[in-house]
Amino acid sequence: MNISIKGGSQKIKGEVVVQGDKVAATHILYFSLLLDITIRIENFPFTLELTNIVNEIKRNNLSKVECVEGDALLVCSQNKTFYDLSCLNFNRSSICLVSAIANRNGIAFFKEVGGCNFTYRPIDGHLGLIEAFGFKIEQMNDGFIVKPNKANIQPNKLFEFDCLVKGIPSIGITCHAIIGFVYSKHKFLLLKNIAVEPTISCLLELIVEIFGFYIEFNRLDRTIRIEKKVFTMSKTIIKSTIPSDFSYLCTFLGLGIAVDNFNILFSPVTEIPDWLVTLFNKLKLKWKIEGKLLNVIGQNLTPIEKLICSPWPGIPSDVGPILFSSFLGFDGKFILIDEIYDERSSHISELKEMGFNVSSRKNKVNKEDNNHLIKKMAVVTAKDIRCGASLMIASMIGKERTTQILNYEQILRGYNFLELNFNNLDIDYTIE
C-alpha cells in the first residue's frame, strides 16, 4: 500500500482521536496471556501490529481474545501450558514473556525477535535476565530453548537486576523482569535503573490489583521493590486502561507545526507529560485541557534550534523523527540529538529525496539553513513506523507538491485512526 499527500494547507484545524499507548498495550496484552483472570483492556490501539498479535494469539490458541465496544479487548487465558513463543517473534516485545513462561512451565522456546530495525538493537540484556532467573539458553533448530539451570535457582531469595542497556534504562528489560518475577520462586524483587514510562505504571497497577503484592516504585531513584503477599482475588474481570499515546499525538501536532497555523482538539487526553509541556512553552503555543479534550493552538511559532531525546521523563526517542520533520519549514539551523539509540536516521535519506537540506552523523540529525530545493513530486519509502510518520509531516511543507510514501503498511503498524483523523483535519491524501 502507498499513501500520497498533497501539501499546501493554509491551516490545520479539527479534532484528532488519540489512540492508546502502543507500547503499554502490547505489554499488558502479553502479561494478560499468563493470568488466571479475564482482563479487559480499554483504550486498546488496534494498529496493524497489535491486530496481527491478536490474530496470532487466536490462531495458535494461546488465549481467548475478543474485541468489544470498539476500543476494548477482553483477554481470557485458556492455555496454561503453552511455551512456544515463535508465532509472536515478529514483535520485539514478545521476548518479555520468556522468563515468566520458563518460570511457570519449566521450559520456553523463542526465536529472534523482529520490530523496527532503525539501528542495531541486540537482545543481550534479555538473555542475561533469563539466565539470572536460573535458566540456560540453548540454540535449537532456528530458535532458542530455555531450560532450568538448577545450580542457579535460589527460591524465596531476593532477585536483583540492573535494567540498564548500554547505559540507558530499558523499558523492555524492566517489563520482562517484572513479569518474570511474578511467576518465579523468588519472594523479593529489586530492580535498579528502571525505565519509568507509563507502561511500567500500567503493569504495576495491574499486578497490585490481581496479586496484592507490596510495591515501591521510586521514579527519582529509578528503583522498583516488590514483595509477594498472600492475596485472595474476588473479582472475575479486571480492567486495565491504556493511557494516551503521546508519540501519536505529536505526529498530528507535527502536521500543524509544519504548516505553522493550527487549532487542534485532541481526545481523549486528561493530562500531558512534563516534556510536552516544556515543548509547548518553547514554541509559545496556547493550550488547555478541559475534561478529556486538549486544545492546542499555534501560529507564527518561535523556531527551536536544538532538541534532545532522552530516557523518560525526557522526550522519547520515538518522537524524535516526528519533531525533526515538524521544524523543516522554519528558517535557520536545527539539530536533534538522540541519547537513547546510537543512530536513528532512517528518515534522513528519504527527506533528502524530497529536497530537504538535512544530514545525519551517528545519533545526531541536522537541518541546515533553508536552501531547500523542494521537489513538486517525490516518491519515498517508509522504512519503519516513525520514519513513515516523519515523511507524512514533511509532505505538508511547501505548496503545490505531492509526496507518495511507499510501504504505507509500516506506518499502519503503529498508527490507528489515520484516515479518520486526516479527514477530520481536511488533509488532502489518497491511498492506493
Secondary structure, DSSP 8 states (H G I E B T S, - for coil): --EEEE---S-EEEEEE--B-HHHHHHHHHHHTT-SSEEEEES----HHHHHHHHHHHHTTSSEEEEETTTEEEEE---SS--B-GGGTTSGGGGGGHHHHHHHHS-EEE----S--SS----HHHHHHHHHTTEEEEEETTEEEEEE-GGG--TTSEEEEE-EETTEE-HHHHHHHHHHHHTSS-SEEEEES---SHHHHHHHHHHHHHH--EEEEETTTTEEEEE--------SEEEEE--B-HHHHHHHHHHHHHHTEEEEEEES-S---HHHHHHHHHHT-EEEEETTEEEEEEES-----EEEE-STTSB-GGGHHHHHHHTTTSSS-EEEEESSSS---TTHHHHHHTT--EEEETTEEEE-SS-----SEEEEE--SHHHHHHHHHHTTSSSS-EEEEE-HHHHHTT-SSHHHHHHHTT-EEEE-
